[in-house]
């Protein structure tokens, strides 16, 4: 009669990406056994007549999805599909509220089991150079200034608790990607309140995980600014209005020092659009600005002075007159 002794050895993965081939093998004949025989004592030489081994392949589940949105806008994916880049357009108005939402939750795996990212504390990284955290609204979203912090490099870090039940307390809203296994996903969608920190807020927002801990598909949002637009005309007598011809050059500058903080594109029928330049710092509410135009034929000079960008944004139609 052949007796068998079963040993159970508990192991855990030591990295987020653990796909590999695993090999379990017996000792060579007369080599000491790895464990004591019979539950105790000294390891004895292996006396089997053959060398035995088994090989299996360890695979990972697909990465997790954030299902991220910005102010409720954007696309999100499910299953084994990488995230698309979402395009956003914001006005130049400063200090706009920007809410970034995402979820830390489970999904149904290919083996019909619920897979979740919990078990070890990990970080979600939000790279959004045009945004500042809005501390005044954190409590409204069940957050505090230790749960979401800003690193020295300017990136924001949301720290996910190791314990799934503890992490639920910081949720706000309903998950978009339902776990098809029917598990509880309460509190697993997060909303982080931000504000724009510049007038020109174009750039890229990237949401990612620390992939040495847990692997999520990265999500990117491309932000552009909608240009200020209206009509631009000139007058010699204050009564007759003439459209500035298409493609004619009109300078746009800060009145105090003449710095050209934007560029004017003149279209057909006196339509124009104004693109503000990101490389310059200026105040939306207090810096006076002006348009300057020299007629290419008559060489007459025309100008229009505006008290602030805020005033121009509210009333974008411009009339140029001789100074």
DRENMARDO-649931 format. One record per residue: z, x, y of N, C-alpha, C, CB in turn. Coordinates in steps of 0.2 Angstrom, whole numbers, padded with zeros to 4 digits, always signed. Each point is the difference from the previous one (the first is absolute). Glycine has a CB too. Example, Ala and Ser with C-alpha at 12.3 -4.5 7.8 and 13.67 -1.06 7.14 Angstrom:
2
+0039+0066-0028+0000-0004+0006+0000+0004+0006+0006-0009-0006
-0010+0007+0011+0001+0004+0006+0003-0004+0005-0010+0006-0003
This chain:
323
+0000+0004-0006+0000-0004+0006+0000+0004+0006+0006-0009-0006
-0010+0008+0011-0001+0004+0006+0004-0004+0006-0011+0005-0004
+0016-0002+0007+0003-0003+0005-0003+0002+0007+0011+0000-0007
-0010-0004+0012-0003+0001+0006+0006+0000+0006-0011-0005-0004
+0011+0010+0008+0005-0001+0006-0004-0001+0006+0008+0008-0006
-0007-0013+0010-0003-0001+0006+0004+0002+0006-0006-0010-0005
+0002+0014+0010+0003+0002+0006-0004-0003+0006+0004+0011-0005
+0000-0014+0010-0003-0002+0006+0002+0004+0006+0001-0012-0005
-0007+0015+0008+0001+0004+0005-0002-0003+0007-0002+0010-0008
+0006-0011+0013-0002-0004+0006-0003+0005+0005+0009-0008-0002
-0015+0007+0004-0003+0005+0005-0002-0005+0006-0004+0008-0009
+0003-0005+0015-0003-0003+0006-0005+0004+0003+0010-0006+0002
-0015+0003+0001-0005+0004+0004+0003+0004+0005-0009-0009-0003
+0006+0015+0005+0002+0004+0005-0005+0000+0006+0007+0007-0008
-0012-0011+0008-0005+0000+0006-0003-0007+0000-0002+0013-0001
-0001-0015+0006-0003-0006+0001-0006-0001-0004+0004-0001+0011
-0008+0006-0011-0006+0000-0005+0001+0004-0006-0007-0001+0010
+0008-0003-0015+0002+0003-0007-0004+0000-0005+0011-0003+0003
-0018+0001-0002-0005+0000-0005-0001+0006-0004-0006-0009+0006
+0007+0009-0012+0000+0007-0004+0000-0002-0008+0006+0007+0010
-0008-0002-0014+0001+0000-0007+0006+0002-0002-0012+0002-0001
+0016-0006-0003+0006+0002-0003+0000+0002-0007+0006-0008+0009
-0003+0013-0011+0000+0002-0007+0007+0001-0003-0011+0006+0002
+0012-0009-0008+0007+0000-0003-0002+0003-0007+0005-0010+0006
-0001+0016-0007-0002+0003-0007+0007+0002-0003-0011+0004+0005
+0010-0003-0012+0006+0003-0003+0000+0008+0000+0000-0010-0008
+0006+0013+0006+0000+0007+0000-0004+0003-0006+0011-0001+0005
-0013+0007-0005-0003+0003-0005+0005+0001-0006-0008+0006+0008
+0006-0005-0014+0004+0000-0006+0005+0006+0001-0009-0004-0007
+0015+0003+0006+0006+0004+0000+0002+0002+0008-0004+0005-0011
+0001-0008+0016+0003+0000+0006+0006-0005+0001-0012+0004+0005
+0016-0002-0001+0006-0005+0001-0002-0006+0003+0007+0010+0002
-0004-0016-0004-0002-0006+0003+0003-0001+0007+0001-0005-0011
-0004+0001+0015+0001-0001+0007+0007-0003+0001-0012-0001+0003
+0014-0003-0008+0007-0003+0001+0004+0001-0007-0005-0009+0008
+0011+0008-0008+0004+0001-0006-0002-0006-0005+0010+0005+0007
-0010-0003-0013-0002-0005-0005+0006-0004-0002-0008+0008-0005
+0007-0014+0004+0006-0005-0003+0005-0002+0006-0001+0006-0011
-0001-0005+0017+0004-0002+0006+0005+0005+0002-0002-0011-0004
+0002+0017+0001+0005+0005+0003-0001+0006-0004+0008-0009+0002
-0004+0014+0000+0000+0007-0003-0005+0004+0003+0003-0005-0010
-0005+0011+0006-0005+0005+0003-0007-0002-0002+0009+0009-0001
-0014-0008+0006-0007-0002-0002-0002+0005-0007-0003-0003+0012
+0000-0001-0016-0002+0004-0006-0008+0001-0001+0010-0006-0005
-0012+0011+0002-0007+0001-0001-0004-0006-0002+0003+0012-0002
-0009-0012+0004-0004-0006-0002-0003+0002-0007-0003-0003+0012
+0003-0001-0017-0002+0002-0006-0006-0004-0003+0012+0003-0002
-0015-0007+0007-0006-0004-0002-0005+0004-0002+0003-0009+0008
-0008+0006-0012-0006+0004-0003-0006+0000+0005+0005-0003-0011
-0004-0001+0016-0006+0000+0005+0002-0001+0007-0007-0005-0009
+0003+0007+0014+0001+0000+0007-0003-0006+0002+0000+0012+0001
+0004-0017+0003-0002-0006+0002+0000-0001+0007+0005-0005-0011
-0009+0001+0014+0000-0001+0007-0004-0006+0002+0001+0012+0002
+0001-0015+0004-0004-0006+0002-0001+0001+0008+0006-0007-0009
-0012+0005+0011-0002+0001+0007-0002-0007+0003-0005+0011-0003
+0007-0012+0009-0002-0007+0003-0001+0002+0008+0007-0007-0009
-0011+0002+0012-0001+0001+0007+0004-0004+0004-0012+0003-0003
+0015-0001+0008+0004-0003+0005-0005-0002+0006+0011+0005-0004
-0011-0011+0006-0005-0003+0005+0005-0003+0006-0010-0001-0008
+0008+0001+0014+0003-0003+0005-0003-0007+0002+0003+0012+0005
+0001-0016-0003-0003-0006+0003-0003+0002+0007+0009-0007-0005
-0014+0002+0007-0003+0001+0006+0004+0001+0006-0010-0007-0005
+0008+0010+0011+0005+0000+0005+0002-0007+0003-0006+0011+0003
+0011-0011+0001+0003-0006+0003-0005-0002+0006+0012+0002-0004
-0012-0008+0006-0003-0002+0006+0005-0002+0006-0010-0004-0007
+0009+0006+0013+0004-0002+0005-0001-0007+0003+0001+0011+0003
-0007-0014-0004-0002-0006+0003+0001+0000+0007+0002-0006-0011
-0003+0011+0015+0002+0001+0007-0005-0004+0004+0005+0011-0003
-0002-0014+0009-0003-0003+0005+0003+0003+0007-0003-0011-0007
-0001+0010+0012+0003+0002+0007-0001-0006+0004-0003+0012-0001
+0008-0015+0004+0000-0007+0003-0004-0005-0004+0000+0006+0011
+0001-0006-0017-0003-0005-0005-0008+0002-0001+0009-0008+0004
-0011+0013-0002-0007+0002+0000-0001+0005-0005-0002-0004+0011
-0004+0004-0015-0002+0005-0004-0002-0002-0007+0007+0007+0006
-0010-0003-0010-0001-0002-0007+0005+0003-0005-0013-0001+0003
+0014-0002-0009+0004+0004-0005-0003-0002-0007+0011-0001+0008
-0009+0006-0012-0003+0000-0007+0005-0002-0005-0009+0008+0004
+0007-0009-0010+0004+0000-0006-0003+0004-0006+0004-0012+0004
+0000+0012-0009-0003+0004-0006-0002+0007+0001-0004-0011-0004
-0001+0013+0000-0002+0007+0001-0005+0001+0005+0003+0002-0012
-0002-0004+0018-0005+0001+0005+0003+0003+0006-0006-0010-0004
+0004+0016+0007+0002+0003+0006+0000-0004+0006-0003+0011-0005
+0007-0010+0010+0000-0004+0006-0006+0001+0004+0013+0000-0001
-0015-0005+0004-0006+0001+0005+0004+0002+0007-0008-0009-0006
+0004+0012+0010+0002+0002+0007-0001-0006+0004-0003+0012-0001
+0008-0015+0005+0000-0006+0004-0001+0002+0007+0007-0006-0008
-0012+0002+0012-0001+0002+0007+0004-0005+0004-0012+0004-0003
+0015-0002+0008+0004-0004+0005-0002+0002+0007+0009+0000-0008
-0009-0005+0012-0002+0001+0007+0006-0003+0005-0013-0001-0003
+0016+0005+0007+0005-0002+0005-0002+0001+0007+0008+0004-0009
-0005-0008+0013-0002+0001+0007+0004+0007+0003-0002-0013+0001
+0001+0014+0005+0003+0006+0003+0007-0001+0002-0011+0004+0004
+0013-0011-0004+0007-0002+0003+0005+0004-0004-0004-0011+0003
+0009+0015+0001+0005+0004-0003+0006-0004-0003-0004+0009+0008
+0008-0006-0012+0006-0003-0003-0002-0007-0004+0007+0005+0010
-0012-0005-0013-0002-0006-0004+0005+0000-0007-0012+0000+0005
+0014-0005-0007+0003-0001-0006-0005+0001-0006+0009-0008+0005
-0007+0013-0010-0004+0001-0005+0005+0000-0007-0009+0007+0007
+0007-0012-0011+0004-0001-0006-0004+0003-0006+0007-0010+0005
-0004+0015-0009-0003+0003-0006+0004-0003-0006-0004+0010+0006
+0000-0014-0010+0004-0003-0006-0003+0003-0006+0002-0010+0006
+0002+0011-0011-0002+0003-0007+0005-0002-0005-0006+0010+0005
+0004-0009-0011+0005-0002-0005+0001+0005-0005-0004-0011+0001
+0010+0011-0004+0003+0005-0005+0002-0005-0006+0004+0010+0008
-0009-0010-0013+0001-0005-0005-0003+0001-0006+0001-0008+0009
+0000+0004-0014-0003+0001-0007-0007-0003-0001+0012+0001-0004
-0015+0001-0002-0006-0003-0002+0000+0000-0007-0006+0004+0010
+0001-0009-0013-0001+0000-0007-0004+0006-0002+0001-0013+0000
+0002+0017-0005-0004+0006-0003-0005-0002-0005+0010+0007+0003
-0014-0002-0005-0005-0001-0005+0003-0002-0007-0008+0008+0007
+0014-0007-0008+0004-0001-0006+0004-0007+0000+0000+0013-0002
-0002-0017+0008+0004-0006+0000+0007+0001+0002-0009-0005-0008
+0011+0010+0011+0007+0001+0002+0000+0000+0008+0003+0006-0011
+0003-0008+0014+0001+0001+0007+0001+0007+0002+0004-0012+0000
-0007+0015+0004+0001+0007+0002+0002+0000+0007-0009+0004-0007
+0015-0001+0009+0002+0001+0007+0001+0007+0002+0006-0011-0002
-0005+0013+0008+0001+0007+0002+0007+0002+0001-0011-0002+0006
+0016-0002-0008+0007+0001+0001+0003+0005-0005+0001-0011+0006
+0005+0013-0005+0003+0005-0004+0002+0006+0003-0006-0005-0009
+0002+0007+0015+0002+0006+0004-0002-0002+0007-0002+0008-0010
+0006-0005+0014-0001-0001+0007-0007+0003+0002+0013-0001+0003
-0017-0002+0001-0006+0004+0002-0002-0003+0007-0004+0001-0012
-0001+0003+0015-0002-0001+0007-0007-0003+0001+0007+0009+0003
-0008-0014+0001-0006-0003+0003-0001+0004+0006+0001-0012-0006
-0007+0015+0007-0001+0003+0007-0006-0004+0004+0003+0012-0006
-0001-0013+0012-0005-0003+0005-0002+0004+0005+0006-0011-0002
-0012+0013+0002-0002+0005+0005-0004-0004+0005-0001+0009-0008
+0004-0010+0014-0003-0005+0005+0002+0003+0007+0001-0010-0007
-0005+0015+0009+0002+0004+0007+0000-0004+0006-0005+0010-0006
+0001-0016+0006+0000-0004+0006+0006-0005+0000-0013+0001+0000
+0018-0001-0004+0005-0005-0001+0007+0003+0001-0008-0007-0007
+0012+0004+0009+0008+0001+0000+0003-0005-0003-0001+0006+0011
+0007-0005-0014+0004-0005-0004+0003-0004+0005+0002+0008-0009
-0002-0015+0008+0003-0004+0005+0007-0002-0003-0011-0005+0004
+0016+0009-0001+0007-0001-0003+0003-0006+0002+0001+0012+0002
-0003-0016+0003+0003-0006+0002-0002-0006-0005-0001+0004+0012
-0004-0003-0016-0002-0005-0005+0001+0002-0007-0009-0003+0008
+0012+0008-0009+0002+0002-0007+0004-0005-0004-0001+0012+0004
+0006-0014-0001+0005-0005-0003-0004-0006-0002+0010+0005+0006
-0014-0007-0002-0004-0007-0002-0004+0001-0006-0001-0002+0012
+0000+0008-0014-0004+0001-0007+0004+0003-0005-0010+0002+0007
+0017-0003-0006+0005+0003-0005+0000+0007-0001-0002-0011-0006
+0001+0015+0011-0001+0007+0000+0005+0003+0005-0012+0000-0003
+0013+0007+0002+0004+0003+0005-0003+0007+0001+0011-0006-0004
-0008+0010+0008-0003+0007+0002+0002+0005-0005+0000-0003+0012
+0003+0002-0017+0000+0005-0006-0005-0002-0005+0012+0002+0003
-0014-0008-0004-0004-0002-0005-0008+0002+0002+0008-0010-0003
-0009+0010+0009-0007+0003+0003+0002+0005+0005-0006-0011-0002
+0003+0017+0001+0002+0005+0005-0007+0004+0002+0012+0001-0005
-0011+0003+0010-0006+0004+0002+0002+0008-0001-0003-0009+0008
-0002+0012-0012+0001+0007-0001-0002+0004+0006-0003-0002-0012
+0004+0009+0011-0001+0004+0006-0008+0001+0001+0010+0006-0003
-0014-0008-0002-0007+0001+0001-0003-0007+0003-0001+0008-0010
+0005-0013+0012-0002-0006+0003-0001-0006-0005-0005+0007+0009
+0004-0005-0016-0001-0005-0005+0006-0004-0001-0009+0007-0005
+0008-0014+0003+0006-0004-0001+0001+0000-0008-0002-0007+0010
+0008+0006-0012+0002+0000-0007+0005-0006-0002-0001+0013+0000
-0002-0017-0004+0004-0005-0003+0003+0002-0007-0007-0009+0007
+0013+0009-0007+0004+0002-0006+0001-0006-0005+0005+0010+0006
-0008-0010-0012+0001-0005-0005+0006+0002-0004-0012-0003+0000
+0016-0002-0001+0006+0001-0004-0002+0001-0008+0007-0007+0009
-0003+0010-0012-0001+0001-0007+0001-0006-0004+0004+0012+0001
+0001-0016+0001+0002-0006-0003-0004-0006+0002+0011+0004-0001
-0014-0008-0003-0005-0005+0002+0004-0006+0004-0008+0003-0010
+0014-0005+0007+0004-0005+0003+0002+0002+0007+0004-0004-0011
-0002+0010+0012+0002+0003+0007-0005+0000+0005+0008+0007-0006
-0014-0006+0003-0006+0000+0005-0002-0006+0002-0004+0010-0006
+0005-0016+0003-0002-0006+0002+0003-0002+0006-0001-0003-0012
+0007+0005+0014+0003-0002+0006-0004+0002+0007+0011+0002-0006
-0016+0003+0005-0004+0002+0006-0007-0003+0000+0007+0011-0001
-0008-0017-0003-0006-0003+0000-0001-0005+0005-0001+0002-0011
-0005-0004+0013-0001-0005+0005-0007-0003-0002+0007+0005+0009
-0008-0011-0011-0006-0003-0002-0001+0000-0007-0005+0004+0011
-0001-0007-0013-0002-0002-0007-0005+0005-0002+0003-0012+0001
-0002+0015-0007-0005+0005-0003-0007-0003+0000+0009+0006-0006
-0014-0002+0007-0007-0002-0001-0003+0001-0007-0002+0002+0012
+0004+0003-0015-0002+0002-0007+0005-0002-0005-0006+0010+0004
+0006-0016-0006+0005-0003-0005-0001+0004-0007-0001-0011+0006
+0007+0012-0008+0001+0003-0007-0002-0005-0005+0009+0008+0004
-0014-0008-0008-0002-0005-0005+0005-0001-0006-0012+0003+0004
+0017+0001-0004+0005+0000-0005+0005-0005+0002-0002+0011-0004
+0002-0014+0010+0005-0005+0003+0007+0003+0002-0007-0008-0007
+0007+0014+0008+0007+0003+0002+0002-0001+0007-0002+0009-0008
+0008-0009+0010+0002-0001+0006-0002+0005+0005+0010-0006-0005
-0014+0004+0010-0002+0005+0005+0003-0002+0007-0011+0001-0006
+0016-0004+0006+0004-0002+0007+0001+0007+0004+0005-0011-0006
-0006+0011+0012+0002+0005+0004-0004+0006+0000+0011-0004-0001
-0017+0004-0003-0004+0006-0001-0006+0001+0004+0004-0001-0011
-0005-0003+0016-0004+0001+0006+0004+0002+0006-0009-0008-0005
+0006+0013+0008+0004+0003+0006-0004-0001+0006+0006+0009-0007
-0003-0010+0013-0004+0000+0006+0004+0005+0005-0004-0012-0002
+0000+0017+0005+0003+0005+0004-0003-0002+0007+0001+0009-0009
+0004-0010+0014-0002-0001+0007-0002+0006+0004+0007-0011+0000
-0012+0012+0003-0002+0005+0005-0003-0002+0006-0003+0007-0010
+0002-0003+0015-0003-0001+0006-0005+0005+0002+0010-0006+0004
-0016+0005-0001-0004+0005+0002+0003+0004+0005-0010-0007-0002
+0009+0014+0002+0003+0005+0004-0005+0003+0006+0008+0002-0009
-0014-0004+0008-0005+0002+0005-0005-0006+0002+0001+0012-0005
-0004-0011+0011-0005-0005+0002-0006+0001-0005+0004+0000+0012
-0006+0006-0013-0006+0001-0005+0003+0001-0007-0008+0005+0009
+0008-0010-0013+0003+0000-0006-0004+0001-0006+0008-0007+0005
-0015+0009-0004-0004+0001-0006+0002+0006-0004-0009-0004+0007
+0008+0003-0013+0002+0005-0005+0000-0003-0007+0006+0006+0009
-0002-0002-0014+0000-0002-0007+0007-0001-0002-0010+0006-0002
+0012-0012-0001+0006-0001-0003+0000+0001-0008+0003-0008+0010
+0001+0012-0012+0000+0002-0008+0006-0002-0003-0008+0009+0002
+0008-0013-0007+0006-0001-0004+0000+0003-0007+0002-0011+0007
+0002+0015-0009+0000+0003-0006+0007+0001-0003-0010+0006+0004
+0010-0004-0010+0007+0002-0004+0000+0007-0001+0000-0011-0005
+0007+0013+0004+0001+0007-0002-0003+0001-0007+0010+0002+0008
-0015+0000-0009-0003+0000-0007+0003+0004-0005-0011-0002+0005
+0016+0007-0003+0004+0003-0005+0005-0004-0003-0002+0010+0006
+0003-0016-0003+0005-0005-0002-0003-0006-0003+0008+0004+0008
-0012-0008-0005-0004-0006-0002-0007+0000+0003+0011-0006-0001
-0016+0004-0003-0007+0000+0002-0002-0007+0003-0002+0010-0008
+0000-0010+0014-0003-0006+0003-0007+0001+0002+0011-0004+0004
-0015+0000-0004-0007+0001+0003+0002+0000+0008-0007-0006-0009
+0004+0011+0012+0000+0001+0007-0003-0006+0004+0001+0012-0001
+0001-0014+0007-0003-0005+0004-0001+0002+0007+0005-0009-0007
-0011+0008+0009-0002+0003+0007-0002-0006+0004-0003+0011-0004
+0005-0011+0011-0003-0005+0005-0003+0004+0005+0009-0009-0003
-0015+0008+0005-0003+0003+0006+0000-0004+0006-0008+0006-0008
+0012-0004+0013+0001-0004+0006-0005+0003+0006+0012-0002-0004
-0016-0003+0007-0004+0001+0006+0003-0004+0005-0010+0003-0007
+0008-0001+0013+0002-0004+0006-0005-0004+0003+0008+0008+0003
-0007-0015-0002-0006-0004+0003+0000+0002+0008+0002-0009-0009
-0008+0011+0011-0001+0002+0007+0001-0006+0005-0008+0009-0005
+0010-0007+0011+0000-0005+0005-0007-0001+0002+0012+0004+0004
-0013-0010-0003-0007-0002+0002-0001-0006+0005-0003+0004-0012
-0002-0004+0016-0001-0005+0005-0007+0001+0003+0013-0001+0002
-0013-0001+0004-0006+0001+0004+0001+0005+0006-0004-0012-0003
-0001+0016+0005+0001+0004+0005-0006+0000+0005+0006+0008-0007
-0005-0010+0013-0005-0001+0005+0002+0004+0007-0002-0012-0005
-0003+0012+0009+0001+0004+0007-0002-0005+0005-0001+0012-0005
+0003-0011+0011-0002-0004+0006+0000+0004+0006+0005-0010-0005
-0009+0008+0010-0001+0003+0006+0003-0004+0006-0010+0006-0004
+0010-0012+0003+0003-0005+0005+0006-0004-0002-0012+0000+0004
+0014+0001-0010+0006-0004-0003-0002-0007-0002+0007+0006+0008
-0013-0008-0008-0003-0006-0002-0005+0000-0005+0002-0004+0011
-0007+0008-0011-0005+0001-0005+0002+0005-0005-0009-0003+0008
+0010+0001-0014+0002+0004-0006-0006+0002-0004+0011-0006+0000
-0011+0013-0001-0006+0003-0004+0003+0003-0006-0007+0002+0011
+0004-0003-0017+0002+0003-0006-0001+0007+0001-0002-0010-0007
+0006+0014+0005-0001+0008-0001-0005+0000-0006+0012+0004+0004
-0018+0000-0003-0005+0000-0005+0003+0003-0006-0009+0001+0009
+0006-0003-0015+0002+0003-0007-0001+0007+0000-0004-0010-0005
+0009+0014+0002+0000+0007-0001+0002+0004+0006-0009-0002-0009
+0009-0001+0015+0002+0004+0006+0007+0003-0001-0007-0008+0008
+0008+0013-0005+0007+0004-0001+0005-0003+0005-0006+0010-0004
+0012-0012+0002+0006-0003+0003+0006+0005-0002-0005-0012+0002
+0008+0015+0003+0006+0004-0002+0006-0005+0000-0006+0011+0005
+0011-0009-0009+0006-0003+0000+0005+0005+0000-0005-0010-0007
+0010+0009+0011+0005+0005+0001+0007-0003+0002-0009+0008+0003
+0014-0003-0004+0007-0002+0003+0000+0002+0008+0005+0002-0012
-0003-0007+0016-0001+0001+0007+0004+0006+0003-0002-0012+0001
+0008+0013-0004+0005+0005+0002-0003+0007+0000+0009-0007-0003
-0013+0009-0002-0002+0007-0001-0007+0000-0002+0011+0003-0003
-0015-0008+0003-0007+0000-0002-0002+0002-0007-0001+0003+0011
+0006-0003-0016-0001+0001-0007-0004-0006-0003+0011+0007-0001
-0016-0005-0002-0004-0005-0003+0003-0002-0007-0011+0004+0006
+0014-0009-0006+0004-0002-0006-0004-0005-0005+0011+0002+0007
-0017-0003-0005-0004-0005-0004-0007+0001+0002+0009-0008-0001
-0013+0005-0003-0008+0000+0001-0002-0007+0000-0001+0012-0006
-0004-0013+0010-0003-0007+0001-0007+0000-0003+0007-0002+0011
-0008-0003-0015-0007-0001-0003-0003-0006+0003+0003+0005-0011
-0008-0005+0015-0003-0005+0004-0006-0003-0005+0003+0005+0012
-0002-0011-0013-0006-0004-0004-0004-0004+0004+0007+0000-0010
-0011-0004+0007-0004-0005+0003+0003-0005+0004-0008+0002-0009
+0005-0005+0014+0003-0005+0004+0007+0001+0003-0007-0008-0007
+0008+0014+0009+0006+0002+0003+0006+0000-0005-0004-0005+0010
+0003+0005-0016+0006+0000-0005+0002+0007+0000-0004-0010-0007
+0011+0011+0006+0002+0007-0001+0006+0000-0005-0003+0003+0011
+0004+0003-0014+0006+0001-0005+0003+0006+0002-0005-0006-0009
+0012+0007+0009+0004+0005+0002+0003+0003-0006+0002-0004+0012
-0003+0011-0013+0004+0003-0006+0005+0005+0003-0010-0001-0007
+0016+0000+0006+0005+0004+0003+0001+0007-0005+0006-0010+0005
-0005+0015-0001+0000+0007-0004+0007+0001-0003-0009+0004+0008
+0010-0002-0014+0006+0001-0003+0003+0006+0002-0004-0006-0010
+0001+0011+0012+0003+0007+0002+0003+0000+0006-0009+0005-0006
+0009-0011+0010+0004+0000+0006+0006-0005+0000-0011+0003+0006
+0016-0001-0002+0006-0004+0000+0000-0004+0007+0006+0008-0008
-0005-0015+0007+0000-0004+0007+0004-0006-0002-0012+0005+0004
+0014-0008+0002+0004-0006-0001-0004-0006+0001+0010+0007+0005
-0009-0012-0009-0003-0006-0001+0001-0004+0006+0000+0000-0012
+0006+0000+0015+0003-0005+0005+0000+0003+0007+0007-0005-0009
-0007+0012+0010+0002+0002+0007-0006+0005+0002+0012-0001-0002
-0016+0004-0002-0005+0004+0002-0006-0004+0003+0003+0009-0008
-0005-0008+0015-0005-0003+0003-0007+0004-0003+0007-0004+0011
-0012+0000-0012-0006+0002-0003-0006-0002+0005+0005+0000-0012
-0011+0003+0011-0006-0002+0004-0006+0002-0004+0006+0002+0011
-0011-0006-0009-0007+0001-0002-0004+0002+0006+0001-0009-0008
-0005+0014+0007-0005+0003+0005-0007+0001-0002+0010+0006+0004
-0014-0009+0001-0007+0000-0002-0005+0002+0006+0003-0009-0008
-0007+0014+0006-0005+0002+0005-0007-0003-0002+0007+0011+0003
-0010-0015+0002-0007-0003-0002-0005+0006-0001+0003-0011+0006
-0006+0011-0011-0005+0006-0001-0006+0000+0004+0003-0001-0011
-0005-0005+0015-0005+0000+0005+0002+0001+0007-0006-0007-0008
+0011+0003+0010+0002+0000+0007+0005+0005+0001-0002-0012+0001
+0005+0014-0006+0006+0005+0000+0006-0003+0004-0008+0009+0000
+0008-0015+0001+0006-0003+0002+0006+0000-0005-0007-0008+0007
+0013+0009-0004+0006+0000-0004+0004-0006+0000+0001+0012+0002
+0001-0014-0008+0003-0007-0001+0007+0002-0004-0011-0007+0000
+0016+0003+0001+0006+0001-0004+0004-0007-0001+0001+0012+0004
+0003-0012-0009+0005-0005-0001+0006+0002-0002-0009-0007-0003
+0015+0006+0006+0006+0003-0001+0004-0006-0003+0000+0009+0009
+0004-0007-0015+0004-0005-0003+0007+0002-0001-0010-0004-0006
+0015+0000+0007+0007+0002+0000+0002+0003-0006+0002-0009+0008
-0004+0007-0014+0002+0003-0006-0005-0002-0006+0012-0001+0004
-0011+0004-0010-0004-0002-0005+0002-0007-0003-0001+0012-0003
+0007-0014+0004+0003-0006-0002-0004-0006+0004+0011+0005-0003
-0012-0004+0010-0004-0004+0004-0007-0001-0002+0008+0003+0009
-0011+0003-0011-0007+0000-0002-0001-0004-0006-0002+0011+0006
+0007-0010-0011+0000-0003-0006+0000-0008+0001+0005+0010-0006
-0001-0012+0010+0001-0007+0002-0007-0003+0003+0013+0001+0001
-0016+0003+0004-0005-0002+0003-0006+0005+0000+0007-0007+0008
-0011+0008-0013-0004+0005-0001-0007+0000+0004+0005+0000-0011
-0006-0005+0014-0007+0000+0004+0001+0004+0006-0003-0011-0004
-0001+0016+0006+0000+0005+0005-0005-0001+0005+0005+0008-0008
-0003-0008+0015-0005+0000+0005+0001+0006+0004+0000-0013+0001
-0006+0017+0000+0001+0006+0004-0003-0001+0007-0002+0007-0011
+0005-0004+0015-0002+0000+0007+0000+0007+0004+0005-0012+0000
-0008+0012+0005+0000+0007+0004+0007+0001+0003-0012-0001+0003
+0015+0007-0004+0006+0001+0003+0001+0000+0008+0002+0007-0010
